[in-house]
Amino acid sequence: MTSSTLPTLLVLDIGTSSTRALLFDERARVVRDGIAQIENRPTVGPAGDVTFDADALFAAVVAAIDQVTAQTQAPVRAVAICTFVTNIVGLDTHDRPLTPVFTYAAPDCAEAAADLRRTLGEASLGAVHDRTGCLLHTSYLPARFRWMAQHHPAWLQEARCWLSIGDYVLWRLTGEQCTSFSVASWTGLLNRHTLQWDKEWLTQLALAADTLPPLVDAAPCLQPLRAEWRERWPTLSEARWLPAIGDGAAANIGSGAVDGNHIALTVGTTGAMRVVVPTEQSRVPDGLWLYRLTAQEALLGGATTEGGNLLAWLRATLRLPPLTEIEQMMADRAPAAHGLRILPFIAGERAPGWHDNAQAALLAFTQLTTPLDIYQAALEAIAYRFALIDRRLAPHLPDSGAHSTVVASGGALTGSPAWQQIVADVLGRPLMALHETELSARGAAVLTLRALGEIASLAALPPATATIVEPDTRRHARHQTAIAEQSTLYQQLVV
């Protein structure tokens, strides 16, 4: 390693598919050969709930740190953590996991969410949205805690505390028990006005505030690494540790989308569209969420349940050729000329309609319809959902978003130039594809450098741009008609 690429930061990136440990230098660049990756194995329930074993995830973190620290003798100054968010695990009085790690993929909580809606009444749901920045939905923790009260009340009675997986890892390694505003805001239980656990939800759910961790900002924790781990990892013995932040928040920072002129669009298995806004947002737009990045910065946007998951299913089911061939075949196809209409809800709907039980639909195919027609229609249908989110974001952007650029990340989107062009045409905005990889981990590194006082702002270390995809105005106009057709179908089949 050269002096310019000596590691100074370690980022632990805990995702649903894998856990990675990555070394970064003082410019938030990944150190060559400084990455270790361990596969994570979720459990998928009959209804589609996705859970993990907390100790298995912790073991993956330890194994990843073992591997990456073996690659360097240079001392690491700080350790950051980013994780998939809206997850929770209960610990018993012996500080052992009492429950699985529950995740945002929680269709089994649909009836619990419906029960809460009936209990609160429709008139109260707007107040919930305003206080927490989150809608009442299966992907948030109020529904999960109501589900526990109905099906596993002993867990609620026996749990000493409830932690996210990032909080659990931090506690196991340092003894510090806390959660960041970022992670807390993704639960649906944080009051965005007071930055405290929401009293109304705690009362409604009969949840004691002292069973939830103390709330902190994204700043170095007080506790160092425990002695047993310092002995195991000498290069981390003096490192400062930061509380975990949400991977979506980290991705915004990593992609350079840290102001209203840059909208982050991440499409991997699922998708999300987010923009950094002032915390004094007076109203949360209908159908969107408002999370915290830090105490000073908020994240406005919406997430979808569909993305690369639908495309992978179609490629397997329709027996399509490899992606390289699909890209070539898509090059000269006219927009929406196949005549198909698709609702892409392969796993229910999140933003902007938030219908837990929405299902996918394909309409208007004939004996002349080809597998490629269906695949193209799916690419466009997913892009149309982002267009609806974009329309709700626009009034809250400078100049109503007239000069905003969409920053694209996520393998499903950045790996497909054809889809990038479709998205740019649908949105009518330039699409910036990045050279950078590991954007969530990079964002955690940038945020850590600011917290340490090494850089003045989150914009100080912009990512490297790969390409700018310009929209085609004629294609944009055609897609607006198709969006209206999809919306009509949505009203007929979902609402």
C-alpha positions as CSV (number, residue, x, y, z in Angstrom):
1,M,0.0,0.0,0.0
2,T,1.3,3.5,-0.8
3,S,1.1,6.3,1.7
4,S,-1.8,7.8,-0.1
5,T,-3.9,4.7,0.3
6,L,-3.2,3.8,3.9
7,P,-6.4,2.8,5.7
8,T,-7.7,5.3,8.1
9,L,-11.4,4.1,8.4
10,L,-13.1,0.8,8.6
11,V,-16.8,0.6,7.5
12,L,-19.0,-2.4,8.4
13,D,-21.8,-2.7,5.8
14,I,-24.4,-5.1,7.0
15,G,-26.8,-5.9,4.2
16,T,-29.5,-8.5,3.6
17,S,-27.4,-10.5,1.2
18,S,-23.9,-10.1,2.8
19,T,-21.8,-8.4,5.5
20,R,-18.8,-6.5,4.3
21,A,-15.8,-4.9,6.0
22,L,-14.1,-2.2,3.9
23,L,-11.0,-0.1,4.5
24,F,-11.1,3.5,3.3
25,D,-8.4,6.2,3.2
26,E,-8.6,9.8,4.2
27,R,-10.3,10.7,0.9
28,A,-13.0,8.2,1.3
29,R,-11.5,5.9,-1.3
30,V,-11.6,2.1,-0.9
31,V,-8.1,0.8,-0.1
32,R,-7.0,-1.8,-2.6
33,D,-7.5,-5.3,-1.3
34,G,-9.2,-3.8,1.7
35,I,-12.6,-5.6,1.4
36,A,-13.9,-8.7,3.0
37,Q,-17.4,-10.2,2.4
38,I,-19.4,-12.8,4.2
39,E,-22.7,-14.2,2.9
40,N,-25.8,-13.6,5.0
41,R,-28.5,-16.2,5.1
42,P,-32.0,-15.0,5.8
43,T,-35.0,-17.0,6.8
44,V,-38.1,-16.4,4.7
45,G,-41.4,-17.3,6.3
46,P,-44.6,-18.7,4.6
47,A,-46.0,-15.2,4.2
48,G,-42.8,-13.7,2.9
49,D,-41.4,-12.3,6.2
50,V,-37.6,-12.1,6.1
51,T,-35.7,-12.6,9.4
52,F,-32.1,-13.3,10.5
53,D,-30.4,-14.9,13.4
54,A,-28.7,-12.1,15.4
55,D,-25.7,-14.1,16.4
56,A,-25.2,-15.4,12.9
57,L,-25.1,-11.8,11.6
58,F,-22.7,-10.8,14.5
59,A,-20.5,-13.8,13.6
60,A,-20.4,-12.5,10.0
61,V,-19.2,-9.1,11.2
62,V,-16.5,-10.7,13.3
63,A,-15.3,-12.9,10.4
64,A,-15.3,-9.9,8.0
65,I,-13.2,-7.9,10.5
66,D,-10.9,-10.8,10.9
67,Q,-10.2,-11.0,7.2
68,V,-9.8,-7.3,6.5
69,T,-7.6,-6.5,9.5
70,A,-5.3,-9.4,8.5
71,Q,-4.6,-7.3,5.3
72,T,-3.0,-4.3,7.1
73,Q,-0.9,-3.4,10.0
74,A,-1.8,0.3,9.8
75,P,-3.9,1.6,12.7
76,V,-7.5,2.4,12.0
77,R,-8.7,5.7,13.4
78,A,-12.5,5.2,13.3
79,V,-15.1,2.5,12.6
80,A,-18.5,3.3,11.0
81,I,-21.5,1.0,10.5
82,C,-24.3,1.1,8.0
83,T,-27.0,-1.4,7.8
84,F,-30.3,-2.3,6.2
85,V,-32.8,-0.5,8.3
86,T,-36.2,-1.0,10.0
87,N,-35.0,-4.1,11.8
88,I,-35.3,-5.1,15.4
89,V,-34.2,-7.8,17.8
90,G,-35.2,-8.3,21.4
91,L,-32.7,-9.2,24.1
92,D,-33.6,-11.1,27.3
93,T,-32.5,-10.4,30.8
94,H,-29.3,-12.4,30.1
95,D,-28.6,-10.1,27.1
96,R,-29.2,-13.0,24.7
97,P,-31.3,-12.6,21.6
98,L,-34.9,-13.5,22.5
99,T,-36.3,-13.0,19.0
100,P,-35.1,-13.2,15.4
101,V,-33.9,-10.0,13.8
102,F,-37.2,-8.8,12.2
103,T,-36.8,-6.8,9.0
104,Y,-38.8,-4.4,6.9
105,A,-40.0,-7.3,4.7
106,A,-43.0,-8.1,6.9
107,P,-46.1,-9.1,5.0
108,D,-47.2,-11.2,7.9
109,C,-47.9,-8.0,9.8
110,A,-50.6,-6.9,7.3
111,E,-53.5,-7.7,9.6
112,A,-51.7,-6.0,12.5
113,A,-51.3,-2.9,10.5
114,A,-54.9,-3.0,9.5
115,D,-55.9,-3.5,13.1
116,L,-53.9,-0.4,14.1
117,R,-55.6,1.6,11.3
118,R,-59.0,0.6,12.7
119,T,-58.0,1.4,16.2
120,L,-56.6,4.8,15.4
121,G,-59.1,5.8,12.8
122,E,-58.4,7.2,9.4
123,A,-58.5,10.8,10.8
124,S,-55.4,10.1,13.0
125,L,-53.2,8.6,10.3
126,G,-52.2,12.0,9.0
127,A,-51.0,13.0,12.5
128,V,-48.9,9.8,12.6
129,H,-47.4,10.6,9.3
130,D,-46.6,14.2,10.4
131,R,-45.1,13.2,13.8
132,T,-42.9,10.3,12.6
133,G,-42.4,11.0,8.9
134,C,-43.6,7.4,8.3
135,L,-46.9,5.9,7.2
136,L,-48.6,3.1,9.0
137,H,-47.4,0.1,7.1
138,T,-46.1,-3.4,7.6
139,S,-42.5,-2.2,6.9
140,Y,-42.4,-0.2,10.1
141,L,-42.2,-1.3,13.7
142,P,-45.6,-0.2,15.0
143,A,-47.1,-3.0,12.9
144,R,-44.4,-5.4,14.1
145,F,-45.0,-4.7,17.8
146,R,-48.8,-5.0,17.4
147,W,-48.2,-8.4,15.6
148,M,-46.0,-9.5,18.6
149,A,-48.7,-8.5,21.0
150,Q,-51.2,-10.6,19.1
151,H,-49.0,-13.7,18.4
152,H,-46.0,-13.6,20.8
153,P,-46.9,-11.5,23.9
154,A,-44.2,-13.3,25.9
155,W,-41.5,-11.6,23.8
156,L,-42.8,-8.2,24.8
157,Q,-43.0,-9.2,28.5
158,E,-39.5,-10.8,28.6
159,A,-37.5,-8.4,26.5
160,R,-35.1,-6.2,28.4
161,C,-34.4,-4.1,25.4
162,W,-34.9,-3.8,21.7
163,L,-32.0,-3.0,19.3
164,S,-31.4,-2.8,15.6
165,I,-28.7,-5.2,14.3
166,G,-26.3,-2.2,14.0
167,D,-27.0,-1.3,17.6
168,Y,-26.5,-4.9,18.6
169,V,-23.1,-5.2,16.9
170,L,-21.9,-1.9,18.5
171,W,-23.0,-3.0,21.9
172,R,-21.4,-6.5,21.6
173,L,-18.1,-4.9,20.5
174,T,-17.9,-1.8,22.6
175,G,-20.5,-2.0,25.4
176,E,-22.2,1.2,24.1
177,Q,-26.0,0.9,23.8
178,C,-27.5,3.6,21.7
179,T,-29.1,4.2,18.3
180,S,-28.7,7.0,15.8
181,F,-31.4,9.4,14.7
182,S,-30.9,7.9,11.3
183,V,-31.7,4.3,12.3
184,A,-34.5,5.3,14.7
185,S,-36.3,7.4,12.1
186,W,-36.6,4.3,9.8
187,T,-38.6,2.5,12.6
188,G,-41.7,4.7,12.5
189,L,-41.3,5.3,16.2
190,L,-39.2,8.5,16.2
191,N,-41.0,11.8,16.7
192,R,-39.3,14.0,14.0
193,H,-40.2,17.2,15.8
194,T,-38.7,16.3,19.3
195,L,-36.1,13.7,18.2
196,Q,-37.4,11.5,21.0
197,W,-39.2,8.2,20.9
198,D,-42.8,9.0,20.0
199,K,-44.9,9.1,23.2
200,E,-48.2,8.4,21.4
201,W,-46.9,5.3,19.8
202,L,-45.3,4.1,23.0
203,T,-48.7,4.5,24.8
204,Q,-50.6,2.8,22.0
205,L,-48.3,-0.2,21.8
206,A,-47.8,-0.4,25.6
207,L,-44.1,-0.2,24.9
208,A,-41.8,1.1,27.7
209,A,-39.4,3.9,26.6
210,D,-36.6,2.4,28.6
211,T,-36.7,-0.8,26.5
212,L,-35.6,1.3,23.5
213,P,-32.0,2.5,23.2
214,P,-30.9,6.1,23.9
215,L,-31.0,8.3,20.9
216,V,-27.7,9.9,19.6
217,D,-26.5,11.8,16.6
218,A,-23.9,10.5,14.1
219,A,-20.9,11.3,16.3
220,P,-18.1,9.2,17.9
221,C,-19.3,7.1,20.8
222,L,-17.7,7.3,24.2
223,Q,-16.8,3.7,24.6
224,P,-13.8,2.1,22.9
225,L,-13.5,-1.5,21.7
226,R,-13.9,-4.0,24.5
227,A,-10.6,-5.5,25.8
228,E,-11.2,-8.9,24.3
229,W,-11.7,-7.5,20.9
230,R,-8.7,-5.0,21.2
231,E,-6.5,-8.1,21.8
232,R,-8.0,-9.8,18.7
233,W,-7.7,-6.7,16.5
234,P,-4.7,-4.6,17.6
235,T,-5.1,-2.2,14.6
236,L,-8.6,-1.2,16.0
237,S,-7.4,-0.7,19.6
238,E,-7.5,3.1,19.4
239,A,-10.3,3.5,16.9
240,R,-13.3,5.7,17.6
241,W,-16.7,4.0,16.9
242,L,-19.8,5.7,15.4
243,P,-23.4,4.5,15.8
244,A,-24.9,2.7,12.8
245,I,-26.7,4.7,10.2
246,G,-29.2,3.6,7.6
247,D,-27.8,2.3,4.3
248,G,-30.2,4.5,2.3
249,A,-29.0,7.6,4.1
250,A,-25.4,6.5,3.6
251,A,-26.0,5.8,-0.1
252,N,-27.2,9.4,-0.6
253,I,-24.0,10.7,0.9
254,G,-21.8,8.3,-1.0
255,S,-23.4,9.2,-4.3
256,G,-22.9,13.0,-3.6
257,A,-26.7,13.6,-3.4
258,V,-26.4,15.9,-0.4
259,D,-28.4,18.9,-1.6
260,G,-31.7,19.6,-3.3
261,N,-30.1,19.7,-6.8
262,H,-29.2,16.0,-6.7
263,I,-31.8,13.2,-6.3
264,A,-30.5,9.8,-5.4
265,L,-32.1,6.9,-7.2
266,T,-30.9,3.5,-6.0
267,V,-32.2,0.3,-7.7
268,G,-30.9,-3.0,-6.5
269,T,-33.3,-5.8,-5.5
270,T,-35.8,-3.0,-4.6
271,G,-35.6,0.7,-5.2
272,A,-35.6,4.1,-3.5
273,M,-35.6,7.7,-4.5
274,R,-34.4,10.3,-1.9
275,V,-33.2,13.9,-1.6
276,V,-31.6,15.7,1.3
277,V,-33.9,18.5,2.6
278,P,-33.9,20.9,5.7
279,T,-35.1,19.4,8.9
280,E,-37.7,22.1,9.3
281,Q,-39.8,20.5,6.6
282,S,-43.3,21.8,7.6
283,R,-45.2,18.9,6.1
284,V,-44.4,15.4,4.9
285,P,-45.7,15.0,1.3
286,D,-48.5,12.5,1.0
287,G,-47.2,9.1,0.1
288,L,-43.5,9.9,1.0
289,W,-41.4,9.4,4.1
290,L,-39.1,11.8,5.9
291,Y,-36.2,10.2,7.7
292,R,-33.2,11.7,9.5
293,L,-29.8,11.7,8.0
294,T,-28.4,13.5,11.1
295,A,-30.0,15.9,13.7
296,Q,-29.3,18.7,11.2
297,E,-30.3,17.0,7.9
298,A,-33.4,15.1,6.7
299,L,-34.0,12.7,3.9
300,L,-37.2,13.0,1.9
301,G,-38.3,10.2,-0.5
302,G,-40.0,7.0,-1.2
303,A,-39.1,3.3,-1.6
304,T,-40.5,0.6,-3.8
305,T,-40.8,-3.1,-3.2
306,E,-40.0,-3.7,-6.9
307,G,-36.7,-3.4,-8.8
308,G,-34.2,-6.0,-9.8
309,N,-36.3,-8.6,-8.0
310,L,-39.0,-8.4,-10.7
311,L,-36.5,-8.3,-13.5
312,A,-34.6,-11.4,-12.2
313,W,-37.9,-13.2,-11.9
314,L,-38.9,-12.3,-15.5
315,R,-35.5,-13.3,-16.9
316,A,-35.8,-16.7,-15.2
317,T,-39.5,-17.3,-16.0
318,L,-39.4,-16.1,-19.6
319,R,-36.1,-17.7,-20.2
320,L,-34.6,-14.6,-21.6
321,P,-31.1,-14.4,-23.0
322,P,-28.2,-13.0,-21.0
323,L,-28.3,-9.4,-20.0
324,T,-25.7,-8.4,-22.6
325,E,-27.9,-9.7,-25.4
326,I,-31.0,-8.1,-23.9
327,E,-29.2,-4.7,-23.9
328,Q,-28.4,-5.1,-27.6
329,M,-32.0,-6.0,-28.4
330,M,-33.4,-3.1,-26.4
331,A,-31.3,-0.5,-28.2
332,D,-33.8,0.5,-30.9
333,R,-37.1,-0.3,-29.4
334,A,-39.7,2.5,-29.3
335,P,-41.1,3.5,-25.9
336,A,-44.3,1.7,-24.7
337,A,-45.0,0.5,-28.3
338,H,-45.7,-3.0,-27.0
339,G,-49.2,-1.9,-25.8
340,L,-48.8,-3.7,-22.5
341,R,-49.7,-2.3,-19.1
342,I,-48.0,-3.6,-16.0
343,L,-48.4,-3.1,-12.2
344,P,-45.0,-4.2,-11.0
345,F,-46.0,-5.0,-7.4
346,I,-44.3,-8.4,-7.1
347,A,-44.1,-7.9,-3.3
348,G,-46.8,-5.5,-2.4
349,E,-46.6,-1.7,-2.7
350,R,-44.7,0.9,-0.7
351,A,-44.5,4.5,-2.0
352,P,-46.5,6.2,-3.0
353,G,-49.7,4.3,-2.4
354,W,-48.6,2.0,0.5
355,H,-51.1,-0.8,-0.2
356,D,-49.7,-3.9,1.7
357,N,-51.5,-6.4,-0.4
358,A,-51.1,-4.9,-3.9
359,Q,-50.3,-7.6,-6.5
360,A,-48.6,-7.5,-9.8
361,A,-50.7,-7.4,-13.0
362,L,-50.0,-7.7,-16.7
363,L,-52.7,-6.5,-19.1
364,A,-53.3,-6.4,-22.9
365,F,-50.9,-9.1,-24.0
366,T,-51.8,-11.0,-27.2
367,Q,-50.4,-14.0,-29.1
368,L,-48.0,-11.6,-30.8
369,T,-46.5,-10.4,-27.5
370,T,-42.9,-11.5,-27.0
371,P,-40.9,-12.1,-23.8
372,L,-38.9,-9.0,-24.7
373,D,-42.1,-6.9,-24.9
374,I,-42.9,-8.0,-21.3
375,Y,-39.4,-7.3,-20.1
376,Q,-39.4,-3.8,-21.6
377,A,-42.8,-3.1,-20.2
378,A,-41.5,-4.1,-16.8
379,L,-38.5,-1.8,-17.0
380,E,-40.9,1.0,-18.0
381,A,-43.5,0.1,-15.3
382,I,-40.9,0.3,-12.5
383,A,-39.6,3.7,-13.9
384,Y,-43.2,5.0,-13.8
385,R,-43.4,4.3,-10.1
386,F,-40.3,6.4,-9.6
387,A,-41.9,9.1,-11.7
388,L,-44.8,9.3,-9.3
389,I,-42.4,9.7,-6.4
390,D,-40.5,12.3,-8.3
391,R,-43.6,14.3,-8.9
392,R,-44.2,14.5,-5.1
393,L,-40.6,15.4,-4.5
394,A,-40.5,18.2,-7.0
395,P,-42.3,20.9,-5.1
396,H,-39.8,20.6,-2.3
397,L,-36.7,21.0,-4.4
398,P,-35.0,24.3,-5.5
399,D,-36.9,25.7,-8.5
400,S,-39.4,22.8,-8.2
401,G,-36.6,20.5,-9.3
402,A,-36.3,22.1,-12.7
403,H,-32.5,21.9,-12.6
404,S,-32.1,18.7,-10.5
405,T,-30.1,15.8,-11.7
406,V,-30.8,12.2,-10.7
407,V,-27.8,10.3,-9.4
408,A,-28.1,6.6,-10.3
409,S,-26.7,3.8,-8.2
410,G,-27.5,0.1,-7.5
411,G,-26.4,-2.7,-9.7
412,A,-29.8,-3.4,-11.3
413,L,-29.8,0.2,-12.8
414,T,-26.1,1.0,-13.3
415,G,-25.7,-2.4,-15.0
416,S,-28.2,-1.6,-17.7
417,P,-27.6,1.3,-20.1
418,A,-30.9,0.6,-21.7
419,W,-32.8,1.0,-18.4
420,Q,-30.8,4.2,-17.6
421,Q,-32.1,5.7,-20.8
422,I,-35.7,4.7,-20.0
423,V,-35.4,6.2,-16.6
424,A,-34.0,9.5,-17.9
425,D,-36.7,9.6,-20.6
426,V,-39.5,8.8,-18.1
427,L,-38.3,11.4,-15.5
428,G,-37.3,14.0,-18.1
429,R,-34.2,14.7,-16.1
430,P,-30.5,14.0,-16.7
431,L,-29.4,10.8,-15.2
432,M,-25.9,10.7,-13.7
433,A,-24.3,7.2,-13.5
434,L,-21.3,6.9,-11.2
435,H,-18.0,5.2,-11.4
436,E,-18.0,4.7,-7.7
437,T,-19.1,1.4,-6.2
438,E,-19.8,0.6,-2.5
439,L,-21.8,3.8,-2.2
440,S,-23.4,3.0,1.2
441,A,-20.0,2.2,2.7
442,R,-18.4,5.2,1.0
443,G,-21.2,7.4,2.4
444,A,-20.6,6.1,5.9
445,A,-16.9,6.9,5.5
446,V,-17.6,10.5,4.3
447,L,-20.0,11.1,7.2
448,T,-17.3,9.8,9.6
449,L,-14.7,12.1,8.2
450,R,-17.1,15.0,8.8
451,A,-17.8,13.8,12.3
452,L,-14.1,13.7,13.0
453,G,-13.6,17.2,11.7
454,E,-11.5,16.0,8.7
455,I,-13.8,17.6,6.2
456,A,-16.1,20.6,6.4
457,S,-19.2,19.3,4.6
458,L,-20.7,16.2,3.1
459,A,-20.1,17.7,-0.4
460,A,-16.3,18.0,0.2
461,L,-15.5,14.6,-1.5
462,P,-17.7,14.2,-4.5
463,P,-17.8,10.9,-6.3
464,A,-16.4,10.2,-9.7
465,T,-19.0,10.6,-12.5
466,A,-19.2,7.9,-15.2
467,T,-21.7,9.1,-17.7
468,I,-24.6,11.6,-18.0
469,V,-27.7,10.2,-19.8
470,E,-29.8,13.0,-21.3
471,P,-33.6,12.6,-21.6
472,D,-35.3,12.5,-25.0
473,T,-38.2,15.0,-25.0
474,R,-40.4,13.0,-27.5
475,R,-39.9,9.8,-25.5
476,H,-40.7,11.7,-22.3
477,A,-44.0,12.8,-23.7
478,R,-45.0,9.3,-24.8
479,H,-44.1,7.9,-21.4
480,Q,-46.4,10.5,-19.7
481,T,-49.3,9.0,-21.5
482,A,-48.3,5.5,-20.4
483,I,-47.9,6.7,-16.8
484,A,-51.5,7.9,-16.9
485,E,-52.6,4.5,-18.3
486,Q,-50.8,2.7,-15.5
487,S,-52.5,5.0,-13.0
488,T,-55.9,4.2,-14.4
489,L,-55.1,0.5,-14.1
490,Y,-53.9,1.1,-10.5
491,Q,-57.2,2.7,-9.6
492,Q,-59.2,-0.2,-11.1
493,L,-57.2,-3.0,-9.5
494,V,-55.6,-1.7,-6.3
495,V,-57.4,1.2,-4.8
